[in-house]
Amino acid sequence: MIKDELEYRGITQKALAAEIGIPASVLNEILNGKRAVTTEYALLLEAALGIEADLWLRLQTEYNKQIARSNPSFLERLSKIRHAAAFM
């Protein structure tokens, strides 16, 4: 979504990174899902783009849940916990 916003506004990744004071490589990692949107990054994006930090954090949380739910070993772990909790 950040990439779309930058494209819509005609802002380069390099320009945004410079504006918010982070290395362009860090911003690129965020945009490509290799680095999480932290609270600090969300607040920086809010200041630069005028889009609430809460939105960026909710999107990151949803992404994190999707990743966790696609991990078979984690799903097996959840299943074992749920099964054990059912007998308590």
PyMOL Python script that loads the backbone (N, CA, C, O; Angstrom):
from pymol import cmd

cmd.read_pdbstr("""\
ATOM      1  N   MET A   1       0.815  -1.181   0.000  1.00  0.00           N
ATOM      2  CA  MET A   1       0.000   0.000   0.000  1.00  0.00           C
ATOM      3  C   MET A   1       0.872   1.263   0.000  1.00  0.00           C
ATOM      4  O   MET A   1       0.522   2.270  -0.617  1.00  0.00           O
ATOM      5  N   ILE A   2       1.994   1.196   0.690  1.00  0.00           N
ATOM      6  CA  ILE A   2       2.901   2.351   0.709  1.00  0.00           C
ATOM      7  C   ILE A   2       3.440   2.600  -0.690  1.00  0.00           C
ATOM      8  O   ILE A   2       3.538   3.745  -1.132  1.00  0.00           O
ATOM      9  N   LYS A   3       3.787   1.531  -1.381  1.00  0.00           N
ATOM     10  CA  LYS A   3       4.277   1.681  -2.760  1.00  0.00           C
ATOM     11  C   LYS A   3       3.235   2.376  -3.627  1.00  0.00           C
ATOM     12  O   LYS A   3       3.561   3.279  -4.397  1.00  0.00           O
ATOM     13  N   ASP A   4       1.983   1.953  -3.499  1.00  0.00           N
ATOM     14  CA  ASP A   4       0.900   2.563  -4.279  1.00  0.00           C
ATOM     15  C   ASP A   4       0.772   4.049  -3.962  1.00  0.00           C
ATOM     16  O   ASP A   4       0.581   4.873  -4.857  1.00  0.00           O
ATOM     17  N   GLU A   5       0.878   4.376  -2.695  1.00  0.00           N
ATOM     18  CA  GLU A   5       0.753   5.771  -2.276  1.00  0.00           C
ATOM     19  C   GLU A   5       1.901   6.614  -2.852  1.00  0.00           C
ATOM     20  O   GLU A   5       1.688   7.743  -3.294  1.00  0.00           O
ATOM     21  N   LEU A   6       3.096   6.064  -2.840  1.00  0.00           N
ATOM     22  CA  LEU A   6       4.237   6.790  -3.400  1.00  0.00           C
ATOM     23  C   LEU A   6       4.063   6.998  -4.899  1.00  0.00           C
ATOM     24  O   LEU A   6       4.319   8.084  -5.421  1.00  0.00           O
ATOM     25  N   GLU A   7       3.626   5.949  -5.582  1.00  0.00           N
ATOM     26  CA  GLU A   7       3.416   6.050  -7.023  1.00  0.00           C
ATOM     27  C   GLU A   7       2.341   7.094  -7.340  1.00  0.00           C
ATOM     28  O   GLU A   7       2.510   7.912  -8.244  1.00  0.00           O
ATOM     29  N   TYR A   8       1.250   7.059  -6.598  1.00  0.00           N
ATOM     30  CA  TYR A   8       0.155   8.006  -6.809  1.00  0.00           C
ATOM     31  C   TYR A   8       0.623   9.453  -6.630  1.00  0.00           C
ATOM     32  O   TYR A   8       0.219  10.351  -7.369  1.00  0.00           O
ATOM     33  N   ARG A   9       1.476   9.650  -5.639  1.00  0.00           N
ATOM     34  CA  ARG A   9       1.954  11.001  -5.338  1.00  0.00           C
ATOM     35  C   ARG A   9       3.191  11.405  -6.137  1.00  0.00           C
ATOM     36  O   ARG A   9       3.625  12.556  -6.082  1.00  0.00           O
ATOM     37  N   GLY A  10       3.754  10.453  -6.877  1.00  0.00           N
ATOM     38  CA  GLY A  10       4.950  10.747  -7.654  1.00  0.00           C
ATOM     39  C   GLY A  10       6.188  10.956  -6.797  1.00  0.00           C
ATOM     40  O   GLY A  10       7.075  11.737  -7.143  1.00  0.00           O
ATOM     41  N   ILE A  11       6.238  10.251  -5.676  1.00  0.00           N
ATOM     42  CA  ILE A  11       7.375  10.349  -4.756  1.00  0.00           C
ATOM     43  C   ILE A  11       8.239   9.108  -4.919  1.00  0.00           C
ATOM     44  O   ILE A  11       7.719   7.993  -4.960  1.00  0.00           O
ATOM     45  N   THR A  12       9.537   9.285  -5.012  1.00  0.00           N
ATOM     46  CA  THR A  12      10.432   8.141  -5.107  1.00  0.00           C
ATOM     47  C   THR A  12      10.718   7.599  -3.709  1.00  0.00           C
ATOM     48  O   THR A  12      10.591   8.306  -2.709  1.00  0.00           O
ATOM     49  N   GLN A  13      11.102   6.344  -3.669  1.00  0.00           N
ATOM     50  CA  GLN A  13      11.482   5.732  -2.394  1.00  0.00           C
ATOM     51  C   GLN A  13      12.642   6.505  -1.781  1.00  0.00           C
ATOM     52  O   GLN A  13      12.666   6.753  -0.575  1.00  0.00           O
ATOM     53  N   LYS A  14      13.586   6.877  -2.605  1.00  0.00           N
ATOM     54  CA  LYS A  14      14.765   7.594  -2.127  1.00  0.00           C
ATOM     55  C   LYS A  14      14.374   8.936  -1.504  1.00  0.00           C
ATOM     56  O   LYS A  14      14.912   9.325  -0.467  1.00  0.00           O
ATOM     57  N   ALA A  15      13.439   9.636  -2.138  1.00  0.00           N
ATOM     58  CA  ALA A  15      12.998  10.932  -1.614  1.00  0.00           C
ATOM     59  C   ALA A  15      12.270  10.773  -0.285  1.00  0.00           C
ATOM     60  O   ALA A  15      12.490  11.550   0.643  1.00  0.00           O
ATOM     61  N   LEU A  16      11.399   9.764  -0.192  1.00  0.00           N
ATOM     62  CA  LEU A  16      10.674   9.543   1.058  1.00  0.00           C
ATOM     63  C   LEU A  16      11.645   9.150   2.165  1.00  0.00           C
ATOM     64  O   LEU A  16      11.551   9.646   3.288  1.00  0.00           O
ATOM     65  N   ALA A  17      12.565   8.268   1.847  1.00  0.00           N
ATOM     66  CA  ALA A  17      13.545   7.844   2.853  1.00  0.00           C
ATOM     67  C   ALA A  17      14.323   9.045   3.380  1.00  0.00           C
ATOM     68  O   ALA A  17      14.535   9.173   4.586  1.00  0.00           O
ATOM     69  N   ALA A  18      14.741   9.912   2.486  1.00  0.00           N
ATOM     70  CA  ALA A  18      15.479  11.108   2.906  1.00  0.00           C
ATOM     71  C   ALA A  18      14.598  12.007   3.766  1.00  0.00           C
ATOM     72  O   ALA A  18      15.057  12.562   4.764  1.00  0.00           O
ATOM     73  N   GLU A  19      13.333  12.151   3.378  1.00  0.00           N
ATOM     74  CA  GLU A  19      12.412  13.019   4.112  1.00  0.00           C
ATOM     75  C   GLU A  19      12.180  12.536   5.543  1.00  0.00           C
ATOM     76  O   GLU A  19      12.101  13.340   6.472  1.00  0.00           O
ATOM     77  N   ILE A  20      12.069  11.215   5.712  1.00  0.00           N
ATOM     78  CA  ILE A  20      11.790  10.696   7.050  1.00  0.00           C
ATOM     79  C   ILE A  20      13.057  10.291   7.801  1.00  0.00           C
ATOM     80  O   ILE A  20      12.987   9.850   8.948  1.00  0.00           O
ATOM     81  N   GLY A  21      14.203  10.439   7.158  1.00  0.00           N
ATOM     82  CA  GLY A  21      15.472  10.231   7.846  1.00  0.00           C
ATOM     83  C   GLY A  21      15.877   8.794   8.084  1.00  0.00           C
ATOM     84  O   GLY A  21      16.475   8.470   9.110  1.00  0.00           O
ATOM     85  N   ILE A  22      15.550   7.930   7.133  1.00  0.00           N
ATOM     86  CA  ILE A  22      16.000   6.538   7.228  1.00  0.00           C
ATOM     87  C   ILE A  22      16.734   6.186   5.939  1.00  0.00           C
ATOM     88  O   ILE A  22      16.496   6.809   4.905  1.00  0.00           O
ATOM     89  N   PRO A  23      17.623   5.195   5.987  1.00  0.00           N
ATOM     90  CA  PRO A  23      18.297   4.776   4.760  1.00  0.00           C
ATOM     91  C   PRO A  23      17.300   4.260   3.723  1.00  0.00           C
ATOM     92  O   PRO A  23      16.305   3.622   4.067  1.00  0.00           O
ATOM     93  N   ALA A  24      17.576   4.540   2.468  1.00  0.00           N
ATOM     94  CA  ALA A  24      16.706   4.069   1.392  1.00  0.00           C
ATOM     95  C   ALA A  24      16.593   2.545   1.403  1.00  0.00           C
ATOM     96  O   ALA A  24      15.547   1.995   1.059  1.00  0.00           O
ATOM     97  N   SER A  25      17.660   1.874   1.793  1.00  0.00           N
ATOM     98  CA  SER A  25      17.630   0.404   1.841  1.00  0.00           C
ATOM     99  C   SER A  25      16.636  -0.091   2.894  1.00  0.00           C
ATOM    100  O   SER A  25      15.984  -1.116   2.692  1.00  0.00           O
ATOM    101  N   VAL A  26      16.515   0.620   4.006  1.00  0.00           N
ATOM    102  CA  VAL A  26      15.548   0.246   5.050  1.00  0.00           C
ATOM    103  C   VAL A  26      14.132   0.433   4.532  1.00  0.00           C
ATOM    104  O   VAL A  26      13.285  -0.442   4.714  1.00  0.00           O
ATOM    105  N   LEU A  27      13.867   1.556   3.892  1.00  0.00           N
ATOM    106  CA  LEU A  27      12.534   1.786   3.327  1.00  0.00           C
ATOM    107  C   LEU A  27      12.207   0.721   2.292  1.00  0.00           C
ATOM    108  O   LEU A  27      11.086   0.215   2.254  1.00  0.00           O
ATOM    109  N   ASN A  28      13.173   0.381   1.458  1.00  0.00           N
ATOM    110  CA  ASN A  28      12.950  -0.649   0.447  1.00  0.00           C
ATOM    111  C   ASN A  28      12.609  -1.984   1.095  1.00  0.00           C
ATOM    112  O   ASN A  28      11.744  -2.704   0.598  1.00  0.00           O
ATOM    113  N   GLU A  29      13.269  -2.323   2.189  1.00  0.00           N
ATOM    114  CA  GLU A  29      12.967  -3.569   2.902  1.00  0.00           C
ATOM    115  C   GLU A  29      11.546  -3.541   3.469  1.00  0.00           C
ATOM    116  O   GLU A  29      10.849  -4.555   3.448  1.00  0.00           O
ATOM    117  N   ILE A  30      11.120  -2.393   3.970  1.00  0.00           N
ATOM    118  CA  ILE A  30       9.756  -2.259   4.477  1.00  0.00           C
ATOM    119  C   ILE A  30       8.766  -2.463   3.342  1.00  0.00           C
ATOM    120  O   ILE A  30       7.794  -3.207   3.476  1.00  0.00           O
ATOM    121  N   LEU A  31       9.021  -1.801   2.230  1.00  0.00           N
ATOM    122  CA  LEU A  31       8.100  -1.876   1.097  1.00  0.00           C
ATOM    123  C   LEU A  31       8.016  -3.276   0.500  1.00  0.00           C
ATOM    124  O   LEU A  31       7.000  -3.644  -0.091  1.00  0.00           O
ATOM    125  N   ASN A  32       9.074  -4.047   0.655  1.00  0.00           N
ATOM    126  CA  ASN A  32       9.098  -5.393   0.090  1.00  0.00           C
ATOM    127  C   ASN A  32       8.814  -6.483   1.121  1.00  0.00           C
ATOM    128  O   ASN A  32       9.037  -7.664   0.856  1.00  0.00           O
ATOM    129  N   GLY A  33       8.322  -6.086   2.298  1.00  0.00           N
ATOM    130  CA  GLY A  33       7.928  -7.062   3.308  1.00  0.00           C
ATOM    131  C   GLY A  33       9.070  -7.779   3.977  1.00  0.00           C
ATOM    132  O   GLY A  33       8.863  -8.829   4.585  1.00  0.00           O
ATOM    133  N   LYS A  34      10.272  -7.245   3.885  1.00  0.00           N
ATOM    134  CA  LYS A  34      11.435  -7.880   4.507  1.00  0.00           C
ATOM    135  C   LYS A  34      11.738  -7.278   5.872  1.00  0.00           C
ATOM    136  O   LYS A  34      12.549  -7.814   6.627  1.00  0.00           O
ATOM    137  N   ARG A  35      11.084  -6.162   6.187  1.00  0.00           N
ATOM    138  CA  ARG A  35      11.249  -5.498   7.467  1.00  0.00           C
ATOM    139  C   ARG A  35       9.869  -5.011   7.889  1.00  0.00           C
ATOM    140  O   ARG A  35       9.097  -4.514   7.069  1.00  0.00           O
ATOM    141  N   ALA A  36       9.571  -5.157   9.163  1.00  0.00           N
ATOM    142  CA  ALA A  36       8.249  -4.783   9.668  1.00  0.00           C
ATOM    143  C   ALA A  36       8.095  -3.273   9.787  1.00  0.00           C
ATOM    144  O   ALA A  36       9.065  -2.537   9.965  1.00  0.00           O
ATOM    145  N   VAL A  37       6.847  -2.840   9.682  1.00  0.00           N
ATOM    146  CA  VAL A  37       6.508  -1.447   9.968  1.00  0.00           C
ATOM    147  C   VAL A  37       6.382  -1.345  11.486  1.00  0.00           C
ATOM    148  O   VAL A  37       5.402  -1.810  12.068  1.00  0.00           O
ATOM    149  N   THR A  38       7.372  -0.739  12.115  1.00  0.00           N
ATOM    150  CA  THR A  38       7.347  -0.552  13.562  1.00  0.00           C
ATOM    151  C   THR A  38       6.519   0.684  13.898  1.00  0.00           C
ATOM    152  O   THR A  38       6.105   1.428  13.009  1.00  0.00           O
ATOM    153  N   THR A  39       6.290   0.885  15.160  1.00  0.00           N
ATOM    154  CA  THR A  39       5.570   2.086  15.593  1.00  0.00           C
ATOM    155  C   THR A  39       6.297   3.339  15.132  1.00  0.00           C
ATOM    156  O   THR A  39       5.671   4.289  14.664  1.00  0.00           O
ATOM    157  N   GLU A  40       7.614   3.341  15.264  1.00  0.00           N
ATOM    158  CA  GLU A  40       8.390   4.504  14.855  1.00  0.00           C
ATOM    159  C   GLU A  40       8.262   4.762  13.357  1.00  0.00           C
ATOM    160  O   GLU A  40       8.060   5.901  12.935  1.00  0.00           O
ATOM    161  N   TYR A  41       8.378   3.713  12.559  1.00  0.00           N
ATOM    162  CA  TYR A  41       8.244   3.879  11.105  1.00  0.00           C
ATOM    163  C   TYR A  41       6.840   4.347  10.754  1.00  0.00           C
ATOM    164  O   TYR A  41       6.665   5.199   9.884  1.00  0.00           O
ATOM    165  N   ALA A  42       5.837   3.792  11.431  1.00  0.00           N
ATOM    166  CA  ALA A  42       4.457   4.198  11.163  1.00  0.00           C
ATOM    167  C   ALA A  42       4.260   5.681  11.457  1.00  0.00           C
ATOM    168  O   ALA A  42       3.586   6.380  10.701  1.00  0.00           O
ATOM    169  N   LEU A  43       4.840   6.158  12.538  1.00  0.00           N
ATOM    170  CA  LEU A  43       4.723   7.576  12.878  1.00  0.00           C
ATOM    171  C   LEU A  43       5.469   8.453  11.877  1.00  0.00           C
ATOM    172  O   LEU A  43       5.012   9.548  11.550  1.00  0.00           O
ATOM    173  N   LEU A  44       6.606   7.982  11.394  1.00  0.00           N
ATOM    174  CA  LEU A  44       7.339   8.727  10.365  1.00  0.00           C
ATOM    175  C   LEU A  44       6.526   8.803   9.072  1.00  0.00           C
ATOM    176  O   LEU A  44       6.452   9.853   8.434  1.00  0.00           O
ATOM    177  N   LEU A  45       5.921   7.683   8.699  1.00  0.00           N
ATOM    178  CA  LEU A  45       5.088   7.668   7.497  1.00  0.00           C
ATOM    179  C   LEU A  45       3.874   8.573   7.663  1.00  0.00           C
ATOM    180  O   LEU A  45       3.476   9.269   6.729  1.00  0.00           O
ATOM    181  N   GLU A  46       3.293   8.558   8.849  1.00  0.00           N
ATOM    182  CA  GLU A  46       2.158   9.435   9.122  1.00  0.00           C
ATOM    183  C   GLU A  46       2.558  10.901   8.936  1.00  0.00           C
ATOM    184  O   GLU A  46       1.821  11.674   8.324  1.00  0.00           O
ATOM    185  N   ALA A  47       3.710  11.277   9.460  1.00  0.00           N
ATOM    186  CA  ALA A  47       4.172  12.661   9.350  1.00  0.00           C
ATOM    187  C   ALA A  47       4.414  13.049   7.898  1.00  0.00           C
ATOM    188  O   ALA A  47       4.097  14.164   7.485  1.00  0.00           O
ATOM    189  N   ALA A  48       4.974  12.130   7.131  1.00  0.00           N
ATOM    190  CA  ALA A  48       5.333  12.437   5.743  1.00  0.00           C
ATOM    191  C   ALA A  48       4.152  12.350   4.783  1.00  0.00           C
ATOM    192  O   ALA A  48       4.053  13.144   3.848  1.00  0.00           O
ATOM    193  N   LEU A  49       3.253  11.386   5.008  1.00  0.00           N
ATOM    194  CA  LEU A  49       2.184  11.132   4.043  1.00  0.00           C
ATOM    195  C   LEU A  49       0.804  11.571   4.518  1.00  0.00           C
ATOM    196  O   LEU A  49      -0.140  11.641   3.732  1.00  0.00           O
ATOM    197  N   GLY A  50       0.698  11.865   5.811  1.00  0.00           N
ATOM    198  CA  GLY A  50      -0.600  12.283   6.334  1.00  0.00           C
ATOM    199  C   GLY A  50      -1.592  11.151   6.487  1.00  0.00           C
ATOM    200  O   GLY A  50      -2.794  11.388   6.606  1.00  0.00           O
ATOM    201  N   ILE A  51      -1.101   9.922   6.487  1.00  0.00           N
ATOM    202  CA  ILE A  51      -1.958   8.744   6.677  1.00  0.00           C
ATOM    203  C   ILE A  51      -1.660   8.204   8.069  1.00  0.00           C
ATOM    204  O   ILE A  51      -0.507   7.944   8.413  1.00  0.00           O
ATOM    205  N   GLU A  52      -2.715   8.039   8.868  1.00  0.00           N
ATOM    206  CA  GLU A  52      -2.553   7.691  10.274  1.00  0.00           C
ATOM    207  C   GLU A  52      -1.660   6.476  10.505  1.00  0.00           C
ATOM    208  O   GLU A  52      -1.734   5.475   9.793  1.00  0.00           O
ATOM    209  N   ALA A  53      -0.818   6.601  11.524  1.00  0.00           N
ATOM    210  CA  ALA A  53       0.082   5.514  11.907  1.00  0.00           C
ATOM    211  C   ALA A  53      -0.687   4.248  12.243  1.00  0.00           C
ATOM    212  O   ALA A  53      -0.216   3.141  11.979  1.00  0.00           O
ATOM    213  N   ASP A  54      -1.878   4.408  12.830  1.00  0.00           N
ATOM    214  CA  ASP A  54      -2.679   3.237  13.199  1.00  0.00           C
ATOM    215  C   ASP A  54      -2.989   2.357  11.996  1.00  0.00           C
ATOM    216  O   ASP A  54      -3.024   1.132  12.117  1.00  0.00           O
ATOM    217  N   LEU A  55      -3.213   2.964  10.848  1.00  0.00           N
ATOM    218  CA  LEU A  55      -3.495   2.183   9.642  1.00  0.00           C
ATOM    219  C   LEU A  55      -2.289   1.329   9.280  1.00  0.00           C
ATOM    220  O   LEU A  55      -2.424   0.136   9.010  1.00  0.00           O
ATOM    221  N   TRP A  56      -1.110   1.943   9.275  1.00  0.00           N
ATOM    222  CA  TRP A  56       0.095   1.184   8.922  1.00  0.00           C
ATOM    223  C   TRP A  56       0.325   0.044   9.912  1.00  0.00           C
ATOM    224  O   TRP A  56       0.731  -1.050   9.523  1.00  0.00           O
ATOM    225  N   LEU A  57       0.064   0.304  11.186  1.00  0.00           N
ATOM    226  CA  LEU A  57       0.270  -0.733  12.199  1.00  0.00           C
ATOM    227  C   LEU A  57      -0.761  -1.849  12.084  1.00  0.00           C
ATOM    228  O   LEU A  57      -0.429  -3.019  12.272  1.00  0.00           O
ATOM    229  N   ARG A  58      -2.012  -1.498  11.776  1.00  0.00           N
ATOM    230  CA  ARG A  58      -3.037  -2.543  11.570  1.00  0.00           C
ATOM    231  C   ARG A  58      -2.688  -3.414  10.369  1.00  0.00           C
ATOM    232  O   ARG A  58      -2.826  -4.637  10.420  1.00  0.00           O
ATOM    233  N   LEU A  59      -2.237  -2.784   9.294  1.00  0.00           N
ATOM    234  CA  LEU A  59      -1.854  -3.554   8.108  1.00  0.00           C
ATOM    235  C   LEU A  59      -0.687  -4.480   8.419  1.00  0.00           C
ATOM    236  O   LEU A  59      -0.661  -5.620   7.955  1.00  0.00           O
ATOM    237  N   GLN A  60       0.277  -4.002   9.200  1.00  0.00           N
ATOM    238  CA  GLN A  60       1.418  -4.844   9.575  1.00  0.00           C
ATOM    239  C   GLN A  60       0.954  -6.021  10.422  1.00  0.00           C
ATOM    240  O   GLN A  60       1.422  -7.145  10.240  1.00  0.00           O
ATOM    241  N   THR A  61       0.035  -5.765  11.347  1.00  0.00           N
ATOM    242  CA  THR A  61      -0.484  -6.837  12.198  1.00  0.00           C
ATOM    243  C   THR A  61      -1.211  -7.894  11.372  1.00  0.00           C
ATOM    244  O   THR A  61      -1.036  -9.091  11.596  1.00  0.00           O
ATOM    245  N   GLU A  62      -2.016  -7.456  10.432  1.00  0.00           N
ATOM    246  CA  GLU A  62      -2.723  -8.395   9.561  1.00  0.00           C
ATOM    247  C   GLU A  62      -1.736  -9.226   8.741  1.00  0.00           C
ATOM    248  O   GLU A  62      -1.907 -10.435   8.586  1.00  0.00           O
ATOM    249  N   TYR A  63      -0.714  -8.572   8.226  1.00  0.00           N
ATOM    250  CA  TYR A  63       0.319  -9.282   7.460  1.00  0.00           C
ATOM    251  C   TYR A  63       1.004 -10.322   8.350  1.00  0.00           C
ATOM    252  O   TYR A  63       1.216 -11.459   7.927  1.00  0.00           O
ATOM    253  N   ASN A  64       1.347  -9.933   9.580  1.00  0.00           N
ATOM    254  CA  ASN A  64       2.002 -10.861  10.506  1.00  0.00           C
ATOM    255  C   ASN A  64       1.118 -12.076  10.785  1.00  0.00           C
ATOM    256  O   ASN A  64       1.608 -13.203  10.845  1.00  0.00           O
ATOM    257  N   LYS A  65      -0.192 -11.842  10.955  1.00  0.00           N
ATOM    258  CA  LYS A  65      -1.106 -12.964  11.197  1.00  0.00           C
ATOM    259  C   LYS A  65      -1.178 -13.890   9.993  1.00  0.00           C
ATOM    260  O   LYS A  65      -1.200 -15.111  10.147  1.00  0.00           O
ATOM    261  N   GLN A  66      -1.216 -13.318   8.803  1.00  0.00           N
ATOM    262  CA  GLN A  66      -1.260 -14.149   7.594  1.00  0.00           C
ATOM    263  C   GLN A  66      -0.016 -15.026   7.493  1.00  0.00           C
ATOM    264  O   GLN A  66      -0.100 -16.204   7.146  1.00  0.00           O
ATOM    265  N   ILE A  67       1.122 -14.445   7.795  1.00  0.00           N
ATOM    266  CA  ILE A  67       2.379 -15.213   7.749  1.00  0.00           C
ATOM    267  C   ILE A  67       2.338 -16.341   8.782  1.00  0.00           C
ATOM    268  O   ILE A  67       2.701 -17.477   8.477  1.00  0.00           O
ATOM    269  N   ALA A  68       1.904 -16.031   9.987  1.00  0.00           N
ATOM    270  CA  ALA A  68       1.832 -17.056  11.039  1.00  0.00           C
ATOM    271  C   ALA A  68       0.861 -18.168  10.654  1.00  0.00           C
ATOM    272  O   ALA A  68       1.136 -19.348  10.871  1.00  0.00           O
ATOM    273  N   ARG A  69      -0.281 -17.779  10.076  1.00  0.00           N
ATOM    274  CA  ARG A  69      -1.290 -18.778   9.704  1.00  0.00           C
ATOM    275  C   ARG A  69      -0.886 -19.620   8.504  1.00  0.00           C
ATOM    276  O   ARG A  69      -1.523 -20.633   8.214  1.00  0.00           O
ATOM    277  N   SER A  70       0.146 -19.218   7.817  1.00  0.00           N
ATOM    278  CA  SER A  70       0.607 -20.020   6.683  1.00  0.00           C
ATOM    279  C   SER A  70       1.791 -20.913   7.061  1.00  0.00           C
ATOM    280  O   SER A  70       2.362 -21.589   6.205  1.00  0.00           O
ATOM    281  N   ASN A  71       2.153 -20.912   8.331  1.00  0.00           N
ATOM    282  CA  ASN A  71       3.283 -21.706   8.814  1.00  0.00           C
ATOM    283  C   ASN A  71       2.752 -23.013   9.401  1.00  0.00           C
ATOM    284  O   ASN A  71       2.150 -23.008  10.474  1.00  0.00           O
ATOM    285  N   PRO A  72       2.972 -24.137   8.701  1.00  0.00           N
ATOM    286  CA  PRO A  72       2.409 -25.417   9.156  1.00  0.00           C
ATOM    287  C   PRO A  72       2.841 -25.823  10.567  1.00  0.00           C
ATOM    288  O   PRO A  72       2.025 -26.336  11.332  1.00  0.00           O
ATOM    289  N   SER A  73       4.104 -25.604  10.922  1.00  0.00           N
ATOM    290  CA  SER A  73       4.547 -26.014  12.256  1.00  0.00           C
ATOM    291  C   SER A  73       3.893 -25.154  13.335  1.00  0.00           C
ATOM    292  O   SER A  73       3.585 -25.652  14.417  1.00  0.00           O
ATOM    293  N   PHE A  74       3.681 -23.886  13.056  1.00  0.00           N
ATOM    294  CA  PHE A  74       2.994 -23.025  14.021  1.00  0.00           C
ATOM    295  C   PHE A  74       1.536 -23.435  14.157  1.00  0.00           C
ATOM    296  O   PHE A  74       0.994 -23.458  15.262  1.00  0.00           O
ATOM    297  N   LEU A  75       0.901 -23.759  13.034  1.00  0.00           N
ATOM    298  CA  LEU A  75      -0.497 -24.207  13.082  1.00  0.00           C
ATOM    299  C   LEU A  75      -0.635 -25.495  13.889  1.00  0.00           C
ATOM    300  O   LEU A  75      -1.605 -25.666  14.627  1.00  0.00           O
ATOM    301  N   GLU A  76       0.324 -26.391  13.751  1.00  0.00           N
ATOM    302  CA  GLU A  76       0.305 -27.634  14.529  1.00  0.00           C
ATOM    303  C   GLU A  76       0.446 -27.322  16.017  1.00  0.00           C
ATOM    304  O   GLU A  76      -0.238 -27.919  16.849  1.00  0.00           O
ATOM    305  N   ARG A  77       1.313 -26.407  16.342  1.00  0.00           N
ATOM    306  CA  ARG A  77       1.500 -25.983  17.734  1.00  0.00           C
ATOM    307  C   ARG A  77       0.208 -25.400  18.306  1.00  0.00           C
ATOM    308  O   ARG A  77      -0.182 -25.728  19.427  1.00  0.00           O
ATOM    309  N   LEU A  78      -0.456 -24.533  17.534  1.00  0.00           N
ATOM    310  CA  LEU A  78      -1.736 -23.966  17.965  1.00  0.00           C
ATOM    311  C   LEU A  78      -2.767 -25.063  18.207  1.00  0.00           C
ATOM    312  O   LEU A  78      -3.504 -25.029  19.192  1.00  0.00           O
ATOM    313  N   SER A  79      -2.811 -26.026  17.309  1.00  0.00           N
ATOM    314  CA  SER A  79      -3.770 -27.115  17.428  1.00  0.00           C
ATOM    315  C   SER A  79      -3.547 -27.906  18.712  1.00  0.00           C
ATOM    316  O   SER A  79      -4.503 -28.260  19.402  1.00  0.00           O
ATOM    317  N   LYS A  80      -2.298 -28.181  19.028  1.00  0.00           N
ATOM    318  CA  LYS A  80      -1.979 -28.923  20.262  1.00  0.00           C
ATOM    319  C   LYS A  80      -2.403 -28.135  21.493  1.00  0.00           C
ATOM    320  O   LYS A  80      -2.943 -28.699  22.445  1.00  0.00           O
ATOM    321  N   ILE A  81      -2.156 -26.836  21.471  1.00  0.00           N
ATOM    322  CA  ILE A  81      -2.538 -25.996  22.615  1.00  0.00           C
ATOM    323  C   ILE A  81      -4.053 -25.967  22.768  1.00  0.00           C
ATOM    324  O   ILE A  81      -4.573 -26.093  23.876  1.00  0.00           O
ATOM    325  N   ARG A  82      -4.757 -25.801  21.658  1.00  0.00           N
ATOM    326  CA  ARG A  82      -6.229 -25.762  21.703  1.00  0.00           C
ATOM    327  C   ARG A  82      -6.786 -27.101  22.215  1.00  0.00           C
ATOM    328  O   ARG A  82      -7.729 -27.134  23.007  1.00  0.00           O
ATOM    329  N   HIS A  83      -6.189 -28.186  21.752  1.00  0.00           N
ATOM    330  CA  HIS A  83      -6.642 -29.500  22.178  1.00  0.00           C
ATOM    331  C   HIS A  83      -6.430 -29.685  23.680  1.00  0.00           C
ATOM    332  O   HIS A  83      -7.316 -30.168  24.385  1.00  0.00           O
ATOM    333  N   ALA A  84      -5.260 -29.299  24.158  1.00  0.00           N
ATOM    334  CA  ALA A  84      -4.956 -29.432  25.588  1.00  0.00           C
ATOM    335  C   ALA A  84      -5.867 -28.506  26.405  1.00  0.00           C
ATOM    336  O   ALA A  84      -6.330 -28.893  27.478  1.00  0.00           O
ATOM    337  N   ALA A  85      -6.125 -27.314  25.918  1.00  0.00           N
ATOM    338  CA  ALA A  85      -6.977 -26.356  26.649  1.00  0.00           C
ATOM    339  C   ALA A  85      -8.411 -26.844  26.737  1.00  0.00           C
ATOM    340  O   ALA A  85      -9.119 -26.517  27.689  1.00  0.00           O
ATOM    341  N   ALA A  86      -8.845 -27.615  25.767  1.00  0.00           N
ATOM    342  CA  ALA A  86     -10.216 -28.133  25.759  1.00  0.00           C
ATOM    343  C   ALA A  86     -10.455 -29.108  26.900  1.00  0.00           C
ATOM    344  O   ALA A  86     -11.596 -29.312  27.316  1.00  0.00           O
ATOM    345  N   PHE A  87      -9.391 -29.706  27.406  1.00  0.00           N
ATOM    346  CA  PHE A  87      -9.526 -30.695  28.484  1.00  0.00           C
ATOM    347  C   PHE A  87      -9.235 -30.126  29.855  1.00  0.00           C
ATOM    348  O   PHE A  87      -9.185 -30.878  30.828  1.00  0.00           O
ATOM    349  N   MET A  88      -9.045 -28.846  29.963  1.00  0.00           N
ATOM    350  CA  MET A  88      -8.754 -28.227  31.266  1.00  0.00           C
ATOM    351  C   MET A  88     -10.023 -27.929  32.009  1.00  0.00           C
ATOM    352  O   MET A  88      -9.979 -27.407  33.123  1.00  0.00           O
TER     353      MET A  88
END
""", "prot")
cmd.dss("prot")
cmd.show_as("cartoon", "prot")
cmd.util.cbc("prot")
cmd.orient("prot")
